[in-house]
């Protein structure tokens, strides 16, 4: 639920593999949302984003790797095209 918080934290477990991120429910126009992920240090995986999330063609889709530091991915909701636009990332925080 996009109205429940502005930042969501998730620590990935020890199993390798992709993590699918579903589209948030109840977005408001121009809402900001940040996801923060880190792994246990032994897992390696890719974040698979729902089609409601769109990336800049210059950046591509982020991967988690095996870093035990936080990776933050920020989005702004565009109510005109009903998509979450990627605003930027900060990786290896911690």
MDAnalysis code that builds the backbone (N, CA, C; Angstrom):
import MDAnalysis as mda
import numpy as np

u = mda.Universe.empty(282, n_residues=94, atom_resindex=np.repeat(np.arange(94), 3), trajectory=True)
u.add_TopologyAttr("name", ["N", "CA", "C"] * 94)
u.add_TopologyAttr("resid", np.arange(1, 95))
u.add_TopologyAttr("resname", ["UNK", "UNK", "UNK", "UNK", "UNK", "UNK", "UNK", "UNK", "UNK", "UNK", "UNK", "UNK", "UNK", "UNK", "UNK", "UNK", "UNK", "UNK", "UNK", "UNK", "UNK", "UNK", "UNK", "UNK", "UNK", "UNK", "UNK", "UNK", "UNK", "UNK", "UNK", "UNK", "UNK", "UNK", "UNK", "UNK", "UNK", "UNK", "UNK", "UNK", "UNK", "UNK", "UNK", "UNK", "UNK", "UNK", "UNK", "UNK", "UNK", "UNK", "UNK", "UNK", "UNK", "UNK", "UNK", "UNK", "UNK", "UNK", "UNK", "UNK", "UNK", "UNK", "UNK", "UNK", "UNK", "UNK", "UNK", "UNK", "UNK", "UNK", "UNK", "UNK", "UNK", "UNK", "UNK", "UNK", "UNK", "UNK", "UNK", "UNK", "UNK", "UNK", "UNK", "UNK", "UNK", "UNK", "UNK", "UNK", "UNK", "UNK", "UNK", "UNK", "UNK", "UNK"])
u.atoms.positions = np.array([
    [0.842, -1.178, 0.000],
    [0.000, 0.000, 0.000],
    [0.888, 1.241, 0.000],
    [0.864, 2.008, -1.059],
    [1.727, 3.190, -1.195],
    [1.385, 4.280, -0.184],
    [0.209, 4.232, 0.410],
    [-0.181, 5.242, 1.387],
    [0.250, 4.880, 2.807],
    [0.741, 3.661, 3.001],
    [1.107, 3.207, 4.346],
    [2.463, 3.733, 4.801],
    [3.370, 3.974, 3.859],
    [4.713, 4.453, 4.209],
    [5.373, 5.040, 2.972],
    [6.485, 5.744, 3.182],
    [7.251, 6.265, 2.053],
    [8.508, 5.456, 1.800],
    [8.904, 4.633, 2.752],
    [10.077, 3.792, 2.558],
    [9.783, 2.391, 3.095],
    [10.224, 1.414, 2.338],
    [10.035, 0.012, 2.699],
    [11.391, -0.666, 2.741],
    [11.689, -1.345, 3.847],
    [12.958, -2.048, 4.029],
    [12.751, -3.542, 3.881],
    [13.740, -4.215, 3.274],
    [13.675, -5.667, 3.136],
    [15.087, -6.240, 3.144],
    [15.314, -7.222, 4.020],
    [16.574, -7.953, 4.034],
    [16.303, -9.293, 3.368],
    [17.040, -9.560, 2.291],
    [16.841, -10.794, 1.540],
    [17.497, -11.953, 2.277],
    [16.909, -13.116, 2.171],
    [17.409, -14.299, 2.861],
    [18.644, -14.892, 2.221],
    [18.964, -16.100, 2.598],
    [20.192, -16.749, 2.128],
    [20.009, -17.479, 0.811],
    [18.789, -17.626, 0.319],
    [18.568, -18.323, -0.952],
    [18.792, -17.369, -2.116],
    [19.581, -17.799, -3.084],
    [19.816, -16.986, -4.277],
    [18.574, -17.003, -5.156],
    [18.437, -15.997, -5.992],
    [17.321, -15.962, -6.934],
    [16.738, -14.580, -7.064],
    [15.816, -14.468, -7.988],
    [15.172, -13.195, -8.261],
    [14.139, -12.867, -7.193],
    [13.942, -11.583, -6.966],
    [12.920, -11.085, -6.045],
    [11.969, -10.218, -6.869],
    [10.700, -10.579, -6.891],
    [9.723, -9.841, -7.682],
    [9.045, -8.791, -6.811],
    [9.046, -7.544, -7.292],
    [8.456, -6.415, -6.573],
    [7.128, -6.070, -7.248],
    [6.039, -6.249, -6.539],
    [4.704, -5.986, -7.079],
    [4.419, -4.487, -7.120],
    [3.433, -4.108, -7.899],
    [3.021, -2.700, -7.983],
    [2.334, -2.288, -6.685],
    [2.705, -1.159, -6.109],
    [2.048, -0.684, -4.885],
    [0.587, -0.319, -5.146],
    [-0.248, -0.592, -4.179],
    [-1.659, -0.231, -4.275],
    [-1.867, 1.202, -3.808],
    [-2.937, 1.821, -4.234],
    [-3.395, 3.138, -3.762],
    [-2.382, 4.273, -3.921],
    [-1.740, 4.414, -5.082],
    [-0.797, 5.533, -5.231],
    [-1.528, 6.870, -5.364],
    [-0.924, 7.915, -4.828],
    [-1.415, 9.282, -4.997],
    [-0.598, 9.954, -6.096],
    [-1.180, 10.925, -6.806],
    [-0.405, 11.641, -7.822],
    [0.867, 12.248, -7.213],
    [1.982, 12.050, -7.876],
    [3.297, 12.577, -7.487],
    [3.828, 11.997, -6.176],
    [3.273, 10.889, -5.713],
    [3.757, 10.257, -4.481],
    [5.211, 9.823, -4.645],
    [5.975, 9.897, -3.556],
    [7.351, 9.415, -3.531],
    [7.392, 8.100, -2.766],
    [8.232, 7.189, -3.227],
    [8.336, 5.880, -2.607],
    [9.771, 5.402, -2.742],
    [10.318, 4.850, -1.671],
    [11.677, 4.308, -1.687],
    [11.649, 2.885, -1.165],
    [12.347, 2.013, -1.871],
    [12.571, 0.643, -1.424],
    [14.033, 0.533, -1.025],
    [14.300, -0.102, 0.096],
    [15.678, -0.325, 0.553],
    [15.877, -1.826, 0.742],
    [16.895, -2.368, 0.083],
    [17.169, -3.799, 0.136],
    [18.616, -4.033, 0.539],
    [18.858, -5.154, 1.181],
    [20.201, -5.668, 1.346],
    [20.104, -7.186, 1.417],
    [21.220, -7.854, 1.174],
    [21.212, -9.308, 1.208],
    [21.936, -9.791, 2.456],
    [21.870, -11.068, 2.670],
    [22.532, -11.670, 3.828],
    [24.038, -11.769, 3.614],
    [24.496, -11.540, 2.393],
    [25.912, -11.650, 2.069],
    [26.236, -12.917, 1.312],
    [25.336, -13.888, 1.339],
    [25.585, -15.130, 0.610],
    [24.640, -15.300, -0.568],
    [23.545, -14.555, -0.591],
    [22.590, -14.662, -1.696],
    [22.971, -13.701, -2.808],
    [22.627, -14.054, -4.004],
    [22.859, -13.194, -5.158],
    [21.585, -13.225, -5.978],
    [21.041, -12.085, -6.283],
    [19.790, -12.093, -7.028],
    [19.535, -10.788, -7.738],
    [18.520, -10.829, -8.560],
    [18.092, -9.670, -9.325],
    [16.728, -9.249, -8.823],
    [16.495, -7.962, -8.787],
    [15.171, -7.452, -8.480],
    [14.376, -7.415, -9.775],
    [13.219, -8.038, -9.782],
    [12.339, -8.036, -10.947],
    [11.165, -7.135, -10.603],
    [11.059, -6.039, -11.327],
    [10.060, -5.027, -11.019],
    [8.814, -5.228, -11.869],
    [7.643, -5.070, -11.274],
    [6.375, -5.100, -11.980],
    [6.405, -4.063, -13.105],
    [5.592, -4.254, -14.125],
    [5.577, -3.327, -15.270],
    [5.073, -1.934, -14.903],
    [4.540, -1.749, -13.689],
    [4.143, -0.413, -13.228],
    [5.361, 0.460, -12.930],
    [6.549, -0.153, -12.811],
    [7.796, 0.575, -12.569],
    [8.527, 0.755, -13.898],
    [8.943, 1.982, -14.197],
    [9.683, 2.226, -15.433],
    [11.029, 2.874, -15.105],
    [12.053, 2.439, -15.842],
    [13.426, 2.891, -15.641],
    [13.882, 3.776, -16.780],
    [14.847, 4.614, -16.491],
    [15.541, 5.348, -17.529],
    [16.321, 4.354, -18.370],
    [16.327, 4.528, -19.663],
    [17.086, 3.637, -20.527],
    [18.587, 3.801, -20.309],
    [19.004, 4.887, -19.663],
    [20.417, 5.121, -19.378],
    [20.921, 4.291, -18.204],
    [20.021, 3.886, -17.309],
    [20.436, 3.230, -16.078],
    [20.203, 1.725, -16.110],
    [19.068, 1.294, -16.612],
    [18.745, -0.128, -16.616],
    [18.173, -0.570, -15.281],
    [18.009, -1.878, -15.123],
    [17.410, -2.453, -13.930],
    [18.488, -2.810, -12.917],
    [18.361, -2.399, -11.657],
    [19.394, -2.672, -10.658],
    [19.409, -4.132, -10.203],
    [20.591, -4.598, -9.808],
    [20.761, -5.937, -9.247],
    [21.247, -5.804, -7.811],
    [20.958, -6.796, -6.993],
    [21.361, -6.753, -5.588],
    [22.806, -7.170, -5.366],
    [23.280, -8.188, -6.067],
    [24.602, -8.729, -5.788],
    [24.624, -9.384, -4.412],
    [25.781, -9.436, -3.776],
    [25.883, -10.063, -2.454],
    [26.289, -9.062, -1.371],
    [26.168, -7.793, -1.648],
    [26.544, -6.767, -0.678],
    [25.646, -6.832, 0.556],
    [26.235, -6.665, 1.727],
    [25.452, -6.620, 2.965],
    [25.081, -5.183, 3.334],
    [25.360, -4.238, 2.453],
    [24.982, -2.841, 2.654],
    [23.602, -2.589, 2.050],
    [22.994, -1.506, 2.445],
    [21.674, -1.139, 1.925],
    [21.789, -0.540, 0.536],
    [20.816, -0.870, -0.308],
    [20.647, -0.282, -1.641],
    [19.256, 0.362, -1.662],
    [19.200, 1.663, -1.924],
    [17.940, 2.407, -1.938],
    [17.566, 2.734, -3.382],
    [16.299, 2.502, -3.723],
    [15.765, 2.793, -5.052],
    [14.533, 3.667, -4.864],
    [14.529, 4.857, -5.484],
    [13.451, 5.824, -5.269],
    [12.604, 6.016, -6.521],
    [11.320, 6.269, -6.281],
    [10.327, 6.360, -7.348],
    [9.385, 7.524, -7.104],
    [8.835, 8.076, -8.168],
    [7.750, 9.068, -8.090],
    [6.623, 8.556, -8.977],
    [5.402, 8.623, -8.440],
    [4.250, 8.139, -9.204],
    [3.780, 9.199, -10.185],
    [3.598, 8.803, -11.441],
    [3.088, 9.683, -12.483],
    [1.651, 9.243, -12.779],
    [0.684, 10.019, -12.337],
    [-0.719, 9.640, -12.495],
    [-1.202, 9.778, -13.942],
    [-0.448, 10.478, -14.788],
    [-0.844, 10.610, -16.191],
    [-0.692, 9.278, -16.918],
    [0.417, 8.585, -16.683],
    [0.606, 7.283, -17.342],
    [0.463, 6.101, -16.386],
    [0.073, 6.379, -15.129],
    [-0.141, 5.327, -14.114],
    [1.086, 4.444, -13.931],
    [2.262, 5.079, -13.883],
    [3.520, 4.359, -13.710],
    [4.346, 5.001, -12.603],
    [5.198, 4.173, -11.997],
    [6.182, 4.647, -11.029],
    [7.470, 4.915, -11.802],
    [7.912, 6.166, -11.843],
    [9.116, 6.560, -12.577],
    [10.329, 6.491, -11.652],
    [11.360, 5.817, -12.110],
    [12.592, 5.670, -11.346],
    [13.275, 7.025, -11.225],
    [13.571, 7.433, -9.977],
    [14.179, 8.741, -9.732],
    [15.669, 8.641, -9.406],
    [16.105, 7.473, -8.946],
    [17.521, 7.329, -8.644],
    [17.781, 6.229, -7.652],
    [19.071, 5.988, -7.455],
    [19.489, 4.930, -6.531],
    [20.710, 5.380, -5.733],
    [20.795, 4.862, -4.533],
    [21.979, 5.026, -3.690],
    [22.356, 3.625, -3.243],
    [23.559, 3.202, -3.581],
    [23.952, 1.830, -3.295],
    [25.099, 1.789, -2.300],
    [25.192, 0.651, -1.615],
    [26.274, 0.373, -0.661],
    [26.327, 1.373, 0.488],
    [25.169, 1.628, 1.086],
    [25.066, 2.513, 2.236],
    [25.176, 1.681, 3.509],
    [26.025, 2.067, 4.395],
    [26.110, 1.338, 5.646],
    [27.469, 1.233, 6.107],
])
